[in-house]
Amino acid sequence: MISRNKLTLLSLAFVLCAVAALSSACGGARGDAKAKNANAQPTPEVVQVTTAAAVVRDLPRFIEATGSLSADEQTDVAPTVAGKVTAVGVDLGSFVQKGAVLVRLDDADARLRLTQLQAQAAQAQSAVRQAEEKIGLRPGQAFDPNRVAEVGATKAALDLAEKQLRRFAQLLESGDVSRSAYDQQRAQRDQLQQQYEAQLAAARQNYAGIETARASAAAARAQVAQAEKAIRDAVVYAPIGGYVADRPADVGEYVTTASKIATIVRTNPLRLRIDIPEQFISAVQTGQSVSVSTSAYADRSFAGRIARISPNVTAASRTLTVEAEVDNGQNLLKPGQFASVRILMPKSEPAVLVPARAVRTQENTSRVFVVKDGRAEERVVQLGQPEGDLVEIKTGVGAGDLVATSNIEQLKDGVMVRQ
């Protein structure tokens, strides 16, 4: 008879054998499943895409460059006389017309000096009139010493004495007068001649005094005009029309002729200086259209034209400097802004274009995926100029090639695609 302990041991051994057999069977089943999976082919990945054909169009060509905008004209205004500022007519940002009042200076001293000089000028003119009246010269009349009363009377007496002397000479020859009568008549003529010459000299001397008085009067009038100008110069006007970019002068400040009281800039049109590479020199000429854009107005462009071309090429950079005038009627652009510019070339050229969304750019490298025979071919491309929602492809894509335009981030070279 088997004891109870032996039965317990036999039962435990049977259970362990059953568990081992079951584990072996399960392990074999899993091994068979792994073997089947290893022998099976993986399902290929297929990416759903939309496509567009590359097209060829004639594109207007541009020279692209950058530059800084500057004012068409800028001037620092300084007074022509020194003085204390009594009024300021403009402020920073004000628009002024040419001739507008910028600053007024104290002109009290200038007005006092003008009054003094006007009195001196009146005295000088009075002296001229007295000197002219002394010799009977009317204003504006040319000087003739024989028109002086004393000189004229002596001249008449001298002419008469000359006639008498000639008559006495005839009578002397005929014996009708004596030699002593003739000599007496000649002495009288000589005396009148000397008197006439002395009066001529006196008249000329008096006229020289008139000239001196006239010069003094002219100098006095010049001083009056200078004093009047000093009063006018106490008001400083805008030399050009434009906007006030700076106004350092304030009321009560004393300014000199070296002081800047305002800076005025004319902002329409603006100037844009551009450096053109040497290979494009022949394509640039005055009057060409330009398109200007800035970061401040990224969604719009501003029209302009080439206005000036430098006669020299910069030796260091081999570039030609040209200057464009940009229309700024709305005063949106400001001097000093950085700008990008396109200069329209005279001829259009054919270009291959694809949708811009078909291009993926990473690390300065641009790629597109050309769909061919149900697969995506990755191609590195060189981009050209944009044209609306299209972009030019210079290399890597030909006309008619189908390019993927959606899900391109899921594509890689050789991936199967479904259109």
Secondary structure, 3 states (H helix, E strand, C coil): CCCHHHHHHHHHHHHHHHHHHHHHHHHHHHHHHHHHHHHCCCCCCEEECCEEECEEEEEEEEEEEEEEEEEEEEEEECCCCCEEEEEECCCCCCEECCCCEEEEECCHHHHHHHHHHHHHHHHHHHHHHHHHHHCCCCCCCCCCHHHCHHHHHHHHHHHHHHHHHHHHHHHHHHCCCCHHHHHHHHHHHHHHHHHHHHHHHHHHHHHHHHHHHHHHHHHHHHHHHHHHHHHHHCEEECCCCEEEEECCCCCCCEECCCCCCEEEEEEEEEEEEEEEEHHHHHHCCCCCEEEEEECCEEEEEEEEEEEEEEEEEECCCCEEEEEEEECCCCCCCCCCCEEEEEEEEEEEEEEEEEEHHHCEEECCEEEEEEEECCEEEEEEEEEEEEECCEEEEEECCCCCCEEECCCHHHCCCCCEEEC
